[in-house]
Amino acid sequence: MKINWGTGLVIGMVAFITFIMYFVVTMMSSSEFDHDLVVEDYYKAELHYQEDIDAEENALALDGKVRVEKRGTKLVVFFPEIIDLKKMDGDVSLYRPSNKKLDFSISFSEIKNREFEIPEDLLVKGRWNVKVTWKNDDKDYLFKKEIIY
């Protein structure tokens, strides 16, 4: 059987397309390569962006600031005296950009001290976005920080 250059060209193109399609199907079907959105309802969240800016400005105007520090292998969130954890409604959210399955949130009702250690078993090495939100006297407050754990 003789293969001329036209047949060889078609066989080569079909082999190349098959090669590319194999990788496309593998990337789309494998859970190892999940590419999630940052926020599920992106456009809905975008409508509240100005409210987030105002809440951050409110938090910056306070006398005491929320701080997040890494102490050895522990991640510690420090709350100022102004924030009464028992009276205020709020939470500490940790968001993992690379894997939404690792995201978690801790309510102020679960926090007992002004110096709160985040449990190590919830944290994985890498980048985390820490977000502390609370409400006081009908004013929203927001603190954000990116950390490498």
N, C-alpha and C positions, 0 to 999 in steps of 0.2 A: 504494500500500500504506500503510495506516494502522498506526502503532505506538501502542498505548495505554500507560498508565503501568505496568501489570503486565509487559508485554513489555519495556519500557525498563528496568525494575528488574532483571529477569532478565538482560538483556544486560549491564547495568552490573556485576552481581555476577559473571557469568562472566568479564568482562574483568578485574576486580579479582583474582579467583582465578588467572587465567592469568598476570597480572603478578607476583603473589607466587610462584607455582610456578616461574616462569622464574628468579627470584633464588635460590630454594631449590636447584634443580637445578644452577645455575651454581656456587653455593658448595660444594655437596657433590662435584661432579665435577672442579673445577679444582684442580690441584696448587698453585696460587699461594696458596690459602687453606687449607693443611693445618693442622689443629689437633691436634697430637700430645699425648699424655700426657707428664707430666714424667718418669715412670718407666714402662717397659713393664709390669713386674709390680708394680704399686702395692701390692697387699695383701701380697705376699711381702716387699717392702722394708719395709713398715710393721712387720712382725714383728721386724725387726732394729733398730728405731729406738732402743731402750734401749742396745744395743751401740754405736751411733754416739755417743750422749750420753756413755757411759763413755769411749770412745776420745777424744772432744774434751776431756774432763776430764783424761785422761792427758797429752795434748799441752799443755794449759795449765799443768800441774804441772811441766813440764820447765823447766830453767834457761834454755835458749835457745829462742827462738820462731822458727817459720817466718814469713817475711814475703813479701808480694807487693807490688811497687811498679811504677809506670809511670815510665819514664825517657824522656822525649821521645816517640818513637814505639815504644819497646821496652817489653815487659813482662818484668820480672825477678823470679825466685823466689830468695830467700835462704834457705839451709839453715844451722842452727846447728851448732857443732862436735860436739854430742852425736849428731847423725845421721851415721853412717858410711855413705855412699852405696854403697860397694862391698860391705859386709857385710849391709846391711838390704834386705829385700824391700819394695818400695813403688812408688807411682806418683803422678804429677801429672795430674789430670784437669781438663779445661776443658769446661764444659757451657754451651751456648748455649740459654737458655730459649725463644727465638723460632724456632729451627731446629735440630732434632736432627742434621741432616746435617753441621753444622759442628762437632759434638762430637769431641774427640780426647783421647787419653791418652798420656803419656810415662812409660816405666818408669825406675826409678832406674838400671838398667843402662845406659841411654842418656845419663845425666847425668854429666858429667865433673867439673864444678866446683861449689863451694858457692854460687856466684852464677851461676844458670842463666838464660839469655835464651831466652824462648819465640820460636820463629821467626815473624817478622812475616807471612809468607805464609799462616800458619794462622789468623791473627786477622782478624776483621772488626770494624769500629767498632760499638759497642753494649755491651750488658750481658753479662757472663760470670760464671759461678760457678766459682771455682777450688777444687779439693778435693785435698789432699795426704794420702795414706794410707800408713802404713808399720807394720811389726811389728818389735818388738825384745823379746827375752826373754819370749816368749809373751804380750806385751801389745800391744794394738792402739792406734794413735795416729791422730788425724784432725785436720786443719786445714781450715777452710772460710773462704772470703772471697768476697764479691760485689764485682766491679769494673766500672767503665765504661771501655772501651778507646776 
